[in-house]
Amino acid sequence: MTSGHGPGDWPVLDVGGEVGALVVHLAAVPAGGELEAQPAGRPGRRFHTGVHLRPVAGHLGPVALFPEVVEGAYQVLGEDHLPLAVVDVAGGRVTTLDLRGGRHTGAGWR
């Protein structure tokens, strides 16, 4: 079993019921190496994950994986802690958000 944190590694996810996962594709690894999110409108409930190089379309690209997210609306935050996008995460599914070309693209975003 791999750690899921090396270049090219993808971890195994256990989603189901009210729990989903969120995959965010980025143009670059943030300076701090992490990406933050929070339930929409609830800044006191922020959580973060590391950004790692993972295989994307035949090359390694920066990807943040939030592996266990309770279904609902979430704001993905930039390094300035301002929202980059609002995304709806569904239980039992992996939601993908693509921020490589700017803001607000991908499945489930608003």
N, CA, C and O atoms as a DFTB+ gen file, in Angstrom:
440 C
 N C O
     1  1       0.849      -1.178       0.000
     2  2       0.000       0.000       0.000
     3  2       0.894       1.241       0.000
     4  3       1.901       1.276       0.707
     5  1       0.541       2.242      -0.775
     6  2       1.322       3.476      -0.811
     7  2       0.731       4.498       0.138
     8  3      -0.407       4.373       0.590
     9  1       1.533       5.514       0.430
    10  2       1.069       6.564       1.338
    11  2       0.072       7.494       0.672
    12  3      -0.705       8.165       1.351
    13  1       0.091       7.537      -0.662
    14  2      -0.782       8.466      -1.372
    15  2      -0.217       9.867      -1.438
    16  3      -0.899      10.784      -1.896
    17  1       1.030      10.057      -0.987
    18  2       1.608      11.394      -0.971
    19  2       2.816      11.552      -1.888
    20  3       3.344      12.658      -2.006
    21  1       3.262      10.502      -2.531
    22  2       4.401      10.612      -3.439
    23  2       3.937      11.015      -4.822
    24  3       2.765      10.845      -5.159
    25  1       4.860      11.556      -5.643
    26  2       4.479      11.900      -7.014
    27  2       3.893      10.694      -7.736
    28  3       4.505       9.627      -7.789
    29  1       2.726      10.877      -8.276
    30  2       2.062       9.815      -9.013
    31  2       1.178       8.925      -8.181
    32  3       0.449       8.105      -8.738
    33  1       1.211       9.053      -6.855
    34  2       0.381       8.224      -5.985
    35  2      -1.039       8.782      -5.879
    36  3      -1.241       9.996      -5.854
    37  1      -2.008       7.883      -5.816
    38  2      -3.398       8.240      -5.506
    39  2      -3.829       7.360      -4.351
    40  3      -3.696       6.139      -4.432
    41  1      -4.339       7.940      -3.284
    42  2      -4.786       7.126      -2.151
    43  2      -6.109       6.422      -2.452
    44  3      -6.817       6.774      -3.395
    45  1      -6.417       5.443      -1.649
    46  2      -7.701       4.754      -1.723
    47  2      -8.694       5.534      -0.867
    48  3      -8.382       5.917       0.261
    49  1      -9.888       5.768      -1.406
    50  2     -10.902       6.533      -0.686
    51  2     -12.003       5.606      -0.180
    52  3     -12.309       4.585      -0.796
    53  1     -12.583       5.977       0.941
    54  2     -13.697       5.240       1.512
    55  2     -14.864       6.214       1.667
    56  3     -15.062       6.790       2.737
    57  1     -15.635       6.393       0.588
    58  2     -16.762       7.324       0.612
    59  2     -18.060       6.524       0.633
    60  3     -18.123       5.397       0.144
    61  1     -19.084       7.129       1.206
    62  2     -20.377       6.467       1.256
    63  2     -21.284       7.181       2.233
    64  3     -20.824       7.947       3.080
    65  1     -22.572       6.928       2.112
    66  2     -23.535       7.601       2.975
    67  2     -23.451       9.102       2.769
    68  3     -23.571       9.578       1.640
    69  1     -23.247       9.851       3.835
    70  2     -23.166      11.310       3.767
    71  2     -21.753      11.818       3.513
    72  3     -21.531      13.027       3.448
    73  1     -20.797      10.907       3.370
    74  2     -19.399      11.302       3.216
    75  2     -18.959      11.162       1.758
    76  3     -19.118      10.107       1.143
    77  1     -18.406      12.246       1.225
    78  2     -17.840      12.251      -0.115
    79  2     -16.392      12.693      -0.040
    80  3     -15.823      12.809       1.046
    81  1     -15.803      12.937      -1.190
    82  2     -14.433      13.437      -1.275
    83  2     -14.413      14.584      -2.277
    84  3     -15.279      14.678      -3.147
    85  1     -13.421      15.449      -2.146
    86  2     -13.265      16.589      -3.052
    87  2     -11.842      16.595      -3.601
    88  3     -10.875      16.609      -2.839
    89  1     -11.720      16.583      -4.931
    90  2     -10.436      16.662      -5.620
    91  2     -10.375      18.025      -6.300
    92  3     -11.267      18.377      -7.073
    93  1      -9.319      18.796      -6.011
    94  2      -9.158      20.125      -6.599
    95  2      -7.863      20.144      -7.410
    96  3      -6.780      19.922      -6.869
    97  1      -7.985      20.413      -8.720
    98  2      -6.834      20.556      -9.608
    99  2      -6.409      22.026      -9.597
   100  3      -7.240      22.921      -9.751
   101  1      -5.109      22.265      -9.413
   102  2      -4.586      23.626      -9.306
   103  2      -3.548      23.891     -10.388
   104  3      -2.974      22.960     -10.953
   105  1      -3.311      25.172     -10.670
   106  2      -2.289      25.559     -11.649
   107  2      -0.895      25.411     -11.059
   108  3       0.055      25.130     -11.790
   109  1      -0.757      25.594      -9.750
   110  2       0.537      25.511      -9.083
   111  2       0.326      25.111      -7.631
   112  3      -0.766      25.261      -7.084
   113  1       1.373      24.605      -7.021
   114  2       1.319      24.291      -5.593
   115  2       1.365      25.610      -4.832
   116  3       2.268      26.411      -5.072
   117  1       0.429      25.867      -3.926
   118  2       0.461      27.106      -3.139
   119  2       1.764      27.205      -2.334
   120  3       2.386      26.191      -2.018
   121  1       2.159      28.417      -2.015
   122  2       3.412      28.647      -1.285
   123  2       3.489      27.829      -0.001
   124  3       4.554      27.315       0.341
   125  1       2.386      27.703       0.706
   126  2       2.369      26.941       1.942
   127  2       2.203      25.445       1.749
   128  3       2.267      24.685       2.716
   129  1       1.989      25.007       0.505
   130  2       1.843      23.587       0.203
   131  2       0.506      22.991       0.577
   132  3       0.329      21.775       0.503
   133  1      -0.454      23.838       0.984
   134  2      -1.765      23.351       1.400
   135  2      -2.888      24.176       0.765
   136  3      -2.671      25.286       0.280
   137  1      -4.086      23.603       0.783
   138  2      -5.286      24.284       0.324
   139  2      -6.317      24.173       1.437
   140  3      -6.444      23.124       2.070
   141  1      -7.049      25.245       1.675
   142  2      -8.064      25.262       2.729
   143  2      -9.458      25.297       2.127
   144  3      -9.665      25.763       1.007
   145  1     -10.409      24.791       2.903
   146  2     -11.827      24.839       2.551
   147  2     -12.604      25.044       3.839
   148  3     -12.079      24.881       4.940
   149  1     -13.865      25.406       3.672
   150  2     -14.748      25.566       4.834
   151  2     -16.181      25.380       4.377
   152  3     -16.508      25.654       3.222
   153  1     -17.043      24.913       5.279
   154  2     -18.458      24.882       4.914
   155  2     -18.887      26.299       4.522
   156  3     -18.501      27.266       5.178
   157  1     -19.675      26.424       3.466
   158  2     -20.072      27.744       2.964
   159  2     -20.654      28.590       4.086
   160  3     -21.592      28.180       4.770
   161  1     -20.082      29.782       4.262
   162  2     -20.568      30.720       5.255
   163  2     -20.156      30.420       6.681
   164  3     -20.663      31.050       7.609
   165  1     -19.240      29.468       6.883
   166  2     -18.837      29.089       8.247
   167  2     -17.310      29.145       8.383
   168  3     -16.655      28.105       8.450
   169  1     -16.739      30.364       8.426
   170  2     -15.277      30.487       8.456
   171  2     -14.615      29.869       9.682
   172  3     -13.421      29.572       9.643
   173  1     -15.340      29.672      10.745
   174  2     -14.762      29.057      11.930
   175  2     -14.548      27.555      11.802
   176  3     -14.010      26.929      12.715
   177  1     -14.961      26.969      10.680
   178  2     -14.883      25.514      10.481
   179  2     -13.893      25.143       9.368
   180  3     -14.060      24.121       8.703
   181  1     -12.867      25.973       9.170
   182  2     -11.879      25.712       8.112
   183  2     -11.146      24.398       8.349
   184  3     -10.922      23.978       9.485
   185  1     -10.776      23.755       7.224
   186  2      -9.921      22.571       7.279
   187  2      -9.004      22.622       6.065
   188  3      -9.291      23.328       5.099
   189  1      -7.916      21.885       6.110
   190  2      -6.934      21.967       5.026
   191  2      -6.434      20.574       4.650
   192  3      -6.646      19.588       5.355
   193  1      -5.764      20.546       3.509
   194  2      -5.116      19.329       3.037
   195  2      -3.884      19.731       2.244
   196  3      -3.784      20.861       1.764
   197  1      -2.960      18.814       2.112
   198  2      -1.755      19.075       1.330
   199  2      -2.040      19.041      -0.160
   200  3      -2.967      18.375      -0.621
   201  1      -1.216      19.778      -0.906
   202  2      -1.279      19.751      -2.365
   203  2      -0.084      18.920      -2.831
   204  3       1.062      19.223      -2.501
   205  1      -0.367      17.871      -3.600
   206  2       0.679      16.948      -4.040
   207  2       0.628      16.790      -5.549
   208  3      -0.417      16.995      -6.166
   209  1       1.759      16.425      -6.145
   210  2       1.806      16.163      -7.578
   211  2       1.219      14.782      -7.831
   212  3       1.653      13.783      -7.258
   213  1       0.216      14.756      -8.709
   214  2      -0.474      13.511      -9.041
   215  2      -0.627      13.436     -10.565
   216  3      -0.602      14.468     -11.236
   217  1      -0.785      12.226     -11.116
   218  2      -0.929      12.108     -12.570
   219  2      -2.242      12.715     -13.053
   220  3      -3.324      12.357     -12.586
   221  1      -2.118      13.646     -14.005
   222  2      -3.273      14.322     -14.598
   223  2      -2.996      14.462     -16.094
   224  3      -2.053      15.145     -16.494
   225  1      -3.808      13.824     -16.907
   226  2      -3.705      13.944     -18.371
   227  2      -2.283      13.694     -18.874
   228  3      -1.774      14.445     -19.707
   229  1      -1.649      12.648     -18.373
   230  2      -0.348      12.253     -18.881
   231  2       0.848      12.965     -18.274
   232  3       1.979      12.722     -18.696
   233  1       0.637      13.831     -17.304
   234  2       1.764      14.486     -16.618
   235  2       1.413      14.654     -15.139
   236  3       0.276      14.415     -14.734
   237  1       2.392      15.063     -14.342
   238  2       2.142      15.301     -12.929
   239  2       1.658      16.728     -12.733
   240  3       2.280      17.672     -13.219
   241  1       0.550      16.884     -12.022
   242  2      -0.003      18.204     -11.767
   243  2      -0.364      18.346     -10.298
   244  3      -0.606      17.347      -9.620
   245  1      -0.405      19.591      -9.795
   246  2      -0.746      19.812      -8.395
   247  2      -2.231      19.561      -8.127
   248  3      -3.103      20.127      -8.787
   249  1      -2.493      18.706      -7.151
   250  2      -3.857      18.307      -6.815
   251  2      -4.013      18.292      -5.294
   252  3      -3.155      17.780      -4.574
   253  1      -5.110      18.855      -4.826
   254  2      -5.477      18.765      -3.413
   255  2      -6.602      17.747      -3.300
   256  3      -7.572      17.801      -4.056
   257  1      -6.474      16.831      -2.366
   258  2      -7.506      15.829      -2.137
   259  2      -8.003      15.961      -0.707
   260  3      -7.255      15.768       0.251
   261  1      -9.274      16.292      -0.586
   262  2      -9.953      16.283       0.707
   263  2     -10.678      14.934       0.759
   264  3     -11.738      14.794       0.150
   265  1     -10.133      13.938       1.472
   266  2     -10.627      12.569       1.340
   267  2     -11.915      12.241       2.077
   268  3     -12.546      11.226       1.784
   269  1     -12.317      13.074       3.022
   270  2     -13.500      12.757       3.817
   271  2     -14.254      14.048       4.115
   272  3     -13.927      14.763       5.062
   273  1     -15.275      14.343       3.293
   274  2     -16.030      15.592       3.408
   275  2     -17.515      15.246       3.520
   276  3     -18.065      14.563       2.656
   277  1     -18.156      15.719       4.580
   278  2     -19.590      15.495       4.750
   279  2     -20.328      16.289       3.670
   280  3     -19.980      17.440       3.405
   281  1     -21.335      15.691       3.052
   282  2     -22.032      16.344       1.948
   283  2     -22.522      17.733       2.350
   284  3     -22.933      17.969       3.486
   285  1     -22.463      18.655       1.363
   286  2     -22.888      20.025       1.599
   287  2     -22.125      20.986       0.709
   288  3     -21.328      20.574      -0.134
   289  1     -22.377      22.274       0.906
   290  2     -21.714      23.327       0.126
   291  2     -20.457      23.782       0.865
   292  3     -20.483      24.018       2.073
   293  1     -19.359      23.899       0.120
   294  2     -18.067      24.295       0.683
   295  2     -17.437      25.401      -0.147
   296  3     -17.589      25.446      -1.368
   297  1     -16.733      26.289       0.531
   298  2     -15.914      27.297      -0.136
   299  2     -14.478      26.793      -0.140
   300  3     -13.941      26.416       0.901
   301  1     -13.862      26.790      -1.315
   302  2     -12.441      26.497      -1.431
   303  2     -11.739      27.842      -1.371
   304  3     -12.093      28.765      -2.105
   305  1     -10.744      27.956      -0.500
   306  2     -10.133      29.245      -0.203
   307  2      -8.761      29.396      -0.845
   308  3      -7.993      28.440      -0.951
   309  1      -8.473      30.630      -1.274
   310  2      -7.160      30.955      -1.794
   311  2      -6.187      31.233      -0.659
   312  3      -6.559      31.183       0.513
   313  1      -4.951      31.525      -1.006
   314  2      -3.934      31.797       0.014
   315  2      -4.277      33.018       0.859
   316  3      -3.789      33.158       1.980
   317  1      -5.122      33.905       0.318
   318  2      -5.568      35.091       1.058
   319  2      -6.809      34.795       1.911
   320  3      -7.384      35.697       2.519
   321  1      -7.209      33.525       1.946
   322  2      -8.387      33.040       2.668
   323  2      -9.701      33.564       2.109
   324  3     -10.730      33.486       2.779
   325  1      -9.682      34.096       0.894
   326  2     -10.905      34.497       0.208
   327  2     -11.377      33.327      -0.661
   328  3     -10.554      32.565      -1.168
   329  1     -12.684      33.179      -0.836
   330  2     -13.199      32.051      -1.622
   331  2     -12.765      32.104      -3.083
   332  3     -12.876      33.136      -3.745
   333  1     -12.270      30.971      -3.567
   334  2     -11.975      30.798      -4.997
   335  2     -13.196      30.226      -5.712
   336  3     -13.457      30.540      -6.873
   337  1     -13.934      29.383      -4.997
   338  2     -15.103      28.716      -5.582
   339  2     -15.974      28.186      -4.460
   340  3     -15.506      27.955      -3.345
   341  1     -17.245      27.998      -4.769
   342  2     -18.160      27.280      -3.891
   343  2     -18.521      26.001      -4.632
   344  3     -18.896      26.036      -5.804
   345  1     -18.406      24.881      -3.946
   346  2     -18.624      23.584      -4.580
   347  2     -19.568      22.761      -3.717
   348  3     -19.489      22.800      -2.489
   349  1     -20.459      22.019      -4.359
   350  2     -21.379      21.117      -3.670
   351  2     -20.771      19.719      -3.665
   352  3     -20.555      19.127      -4.722
   353  1     -20.502      19.202      -2.494
   354  2     -19.963      17.857      -2.339
   355  2     -21.128      16.929      -2.013
   356  3     -21.898      17.190      -1.089
   357  1     -21.252      15.857      -2.767
   358  2     -22.314      14.876      -2.559
   359  2     -21.768      13.685      -1.786
   360  3     -20.637      13.257      -2.013
   361  1     -22.566      13.153      -0.880
   362  2     -22.178      11.954      -0.157
   363  2     -22.058      10.778      -1.109
   364  3     -22.828      10.657      -2.062
   365  1     -21.085       9.912      -0.847
   366  2     -20.898       8.713      -1.660
   367  2     -20.269       8.950      -3.011
   368  3     -20.235       8.044      -3.843
   369  1     -19.762      10.166      -3.254
   370  2     -19.196      10.506      -4.565
   371  2     -17.901      11.282      -4.401
   372  3     -17.627      11.849      -3.343
   373  1     -17.112      11.298      -5.463
   374  2     -15.927      12.144      -5.525
   375  2     -16.275      13.330      -6.418
   376  3     -16.607      13.160      -7.591
   377  1     -16.197      14.530      -5.853
   378  2     -16.480      15.758      -6.588
   379  2     -15.152      16.344      -7.050
   380  3     -14.187      16.379      -6.287
   381  1     -15.101      16.804      -8.298
   382  2     -13.880      17.362      -8.864
   383  2     -14.075      18.837      -9.167
   384  3     -15.102      19.242      -9.711
   385  1     -13.081      19.633      -8.809
   386  2     -13.070      21.071      -9.073
   387  2     -11.766      21.401      -9.772
   388  3     -10.696      21.056      -9.272
   389  1     -11.832      22.063     -10.920
   390  2     -10.643      22.398     -11.699
   391  2     -10.395      23.895     -11.638
   392  3     -11.149      24.677     -12.217
   393  1      -9.342      24.295     -10.938
   394  2      -8.974      25.707     -10.811
   395  2      -7.708      26.033     -11.596
   396  3      -7.090      27.069     -11.353
   397  1      -7.310      25.174     -12.527
   398  2      -6.073      25.400     -13.298
   399  2      -6.174      26.602     -14.219
   400  3      -5.188      27.315     -14.405
   401  1      -7.337      26.844     -14.798
   402  2      -7.470      27.933     -15.759
   403  2      -8.093      29.177     -15.154
   404  3      -8.591      30.027     -15.892
   405  1      -8.081      29.309     -13.863
   406  2      -8.734      30.435     -13.207
   407  2      -9.600      29.927     -12.085
   408  3      -9.208      29.032     -11.337
   409  1     -10.758      30.491     -11.973
   410  2     -11.650      30.129     -10.875
   411  2     -12.923      29.486     -11.399
   412  3     -13.330      29.720     -12.537
   413  1     -13.538      28.682     -10.562
   414  2     -14.901      28.202     -10.766
   415  2     -15.126      27.326     -11.975
   416  3     -16.016      27.623     -12.771
   417  1     -14.365      26.260     -12.154
   418  2     -14.682      25.300     -13.219
   419  2     -14.695      23.899     -12.646
   420  3     -13.890      23.585     -11.769
   421  1     -15.584      23.059     -13.117
   422  2     -15.587      21.670     -12.690
   423  2     -16.958      21.238     -12.209
   424  3     -17.889      22.036     -12.096
   425  1     -17.048      19.945     -11.929
   426  2     -18.322      19.372     -11.491
   427  2     -18.678      19.873     -10.109
   428  3     -17.835      19.882      -9.212
   429  1     -19.904      20.285      -9.933
   430  2     -20.404      20.649      -8.628
   431  2     -20.140      22.082      -8.177
   432  3     -20.573      22.470      -7.092
   433  1     -19.443      22.873      -8.980
   434  2     -19.159      24.247      -8.523
   435  2     -20.334      25.141      -8.811
   436  3     -21.180      24.845      -9.655
   437  1     -20.370      26.261      -8.078
   438  2     -21.427      27.252      -8.294
   439  2     -20.807      28.549      -8.746
   440  3     -21.521      29.524      -8.986
